[in-house]
Amino acid sequence: MADQFADSANNVVIEEVNKGLNPGMIVLLVVASFLLLFFVGNYALYMYAQKTLPPKKKKPVSKKKLKREKLKQGVSAPGE
């Protein structure tokens, strides 16, 4: 819609109001949609990996650590 008002010389000035989206809003919407898509995609891949991948294997405990743990518990280590 056009706004009408009179200036100091009583001339009628018609001001057109821009009805479209300004470029800043378009850039903001595009960036926000890409971020949202990125996070939703990462979450979907994470959930898929949790369901399909086998659980991680534990690192083997070294014989030295096993011997130390048994000595702490008061059990003699095998072979001694």
Disulfide bonds with the S-S distance in Angstrom:
none
